[in-house]
Amino acid sequence: KFKFKDERGDGLPMPMPQFMDLSAVKENEVIFAEDVEKAVSTNLYTPIERVDDCRKHNVPLKRGILLSGPYGTGKTLVAYTTAAKCLRSGWTFLYVEHADELAEMIKFAHQYQPAVIFCEDIDRVMAGERSVSIDDILNIIDGIESKNTELMVILTTNFVDKINKAML
């Protein structure tokens, strides 16, 4: 976890890491409907665990994943499970505590590829009409600098209907 801004929203001169405790992660506790389980496994877990096979067969490791659903459906548990898989597989896992710091985290993650960036409640910064700040986030996630990277951006929301259509 990193914080790039203080409580007032001002940039910090030196972001400091806070390492996540993954000792209590039990991957078998993530229970989804069969179709959801297959989608999460195929699109998220498999590329992390089989990175060399993906590279060998030119399967892109850059991807964006949106997990949506009401409170308590396991979105955050997926984050912890993903973090544990990253740790075992040599990936960097970066957790964004506040959605308004997503852009800074993605720029930071470029230095530590392959990397997963996990950000909850994306609807807080990607809701409403298209704006300059929404365009900035879209460009950072999928702009020129992010092409051909090995970055997975995983976002969560409880309110998918609030997210700007350009982001979806």
C-alpha positions in Angstrom: 0.0 0.0 0.0 1.2 3.5 -0.8 -0.2 6.9 0.0 0.7 9.6 -2.4 -1.5 12.3 -0.8 -2.1 13.5 2.7 -5.5 14.0 4.4 -6.0 17.4 2.6 -5.2 15.9 -0.8 -1.7 17.5 -1.1 1.1 15.4 -2.5 3.5 13.8 -0.1 7.2 14.4 -0.8 8.1 10.7 -0.3 5.4 8.0 -0.4 6.2 5.3 2.1 5.1 1.7 1.6 3.0 -0.2 4.1 3.4 -4.0 3.5 0.2 -6.1 3.6 -0.1 -9.0 6.0 -1.0 -12.0 3.8 -0.6 -14.6 6.5 -4.3 -15.1 7.0 -5.2 -15.4 3.3 -7.1 -18.6 2.6 -7.6 -18.8 -1.2 -10.2 -21.5 -0.9 -12.5 -19.1 1.0 -13.3 -17.2 -2.3 -16.5 -18.8 -3.5 -18.3 -17.5 -6.6 -20.9 -18.8 -9.0 -19.2 -21.1 -11.6 -19.2 -18.5 -14.4 -17.7 -15.8 -12.2 -15.1 -18.2 -10.8 -14.1 -19.2 -14.3 -13.8 -15.5 -15.5 -11.7 -14.5 -12.4 -9.5 -17.6 -12.8 -9.0 -17.2 -16.6 -8.5 -13.4 -16.7 -6.8 -12.7 -13.4 -5.2 -15.7 -11.7 -4.0 -17.6 -14.7 -1.9 -14.8 -16.3 -0.2 -14.2 -12.9 0.5 -17.9 -12.2 1.5 -18.7 -15.8 3.3 -15.5 -16.8 6.0 -17.3 -18.8 3.4 -19.2 -20.9 1.5 -16.0 -21.6 4.7 -14.3 -22.8 5.7 -17.4 -24.9 2.3 -17.4 -26.6 2.0 -13.6 -26.9 -1.0 -13.4 -24.5 -1.1 -9.8 -23.3 -0.5 -9.3 -19.6 -1.8 -5.8 -19.7 -5.5 -5.8 -18.8 -8.2 -4.0 -16.9 -10.7 -5.9 -14.7 -13.8 -4.5 -13.0 -15.3 -6.4 -10.1 -18.7 -5.2 -9.3 -21.4 -6.2 -6.9 -23.0 -5.3 -3.6 -21.1 -5.2 -0.3 -19.9 -8.6 0.9 -19.6 -10.4 -2.4 -15.9 -11.1 -2.2 -14.3 -8.3 -4.1 -11.8 -7.4 -1.4 -11.1 -11.1 -0.7 -10.1 -11.4 -4.4 -7.6 -8.6 -3.8 -6.0 -10.5 -0.9 -6.0 -13.8 -2.9 -4.5 -12.0 -5.9 -1.8 -10.4 -3.7 -0.8 -13.9 -2.4 -0.6 -15.2 -5.9 1.5 -12.3 -7.0 3.9 -12.8 -4.1 4.4 -16.5 -5.1 4.7 -15.7 -8.8 7.1 -12.8 -8.7 4.6 -10.0 -9.5 4.3 -6.7 -7.6 1.0 -6.1 -6.0 0.0 -2.5 -5.2 -3.1 -1.6 -3.3 -4.6 1.8 -3.8 -6.5 2.9 -0.7 -8.1 5.9 -2.2 -9.4 6.0 -5.8 -8.1 9.5 -6.3 -4.6 8.2 -6.1 -5.0 5.6 -8.9 -3.2 7.7 -11.5 -0.1 8.1 -9.3 -0.1 4.4 -8.5 -0.2 3.4 -12.1 2.7 5.7 -12.9 4.6 4.2 -10.0 3.8 0.6 -11.0 5.5 1.1 -14.4 8.8 0.7 -12.5 7.8 -2.6 -10.9 6.4 -4.7 -13.8 4.8 -7.2 -13.9 2.4 -5.6 -11.5 -1.2 -5.7 -10.3 -2.8 -2.4 -9.2 -5.9 -3.0 -7.1 -8.2 0.0 -6.4 -11.6 -0.2 -4.7 -14.6 2.1 -5.2 -13.6 3.4 -8.6 -17.0 4.9 -9.0 -15.9 7.7 -6.6 -13.6 9.2 -9.3 -15.1 7.8 -12.5 -18.8 8.8 -12.0 -20.8 11.4 -13.9 -20.1 13.3 -17.1 -16.8 12.9 -18.9 -14.3 15.4 -17.5 -10.6 16.2 -17.8 -9.9 14.2 -14.6 -11.8 11.1 -16.1 -9.9 11.6 -19.3 -6.6 11.7 -17.4 -7.3 8.4 -15.7 -8.4 6.8 -18.9 -5.2 7.9 -20.6 -3.0 6.7 -17.8 -4.7 3.3 -17.8 -4.8 2.8 -21.6 -2.7 5.6 -23.1 0.5 5.5 -25.1 2.7 5.0 -22.0 0.7 2.0 -20.9 0.7 0.1 -24.2 2.6 -3.1 -24.1 3.1 -3.0 -20.4 2.6 -5.9 -18.0 0.2 -4.0 -15.7 -3.2 -5.3 -14.5 -5.5 -2.7 -13.2 -8.2 -4.3 -11.0 -11.0 -2.0 -10.0 -14.0 -2.6 -7.8 -17.4 -0.9 -7.4 -20.7 -1.4 -5.7 -22.3 0.9 -8.2 -21.4 0.0 -11.7 -24.3 2.1 -13.1 -22.6 5.3 -11.8 -19.3 4.7 -13.7 -18.8 6.8 -16.8 -19.4 4.7 -20.0 -15.9 5.6 -21.3 -14.4 3.8 -18.4 -16.5 0.7 -18.9 
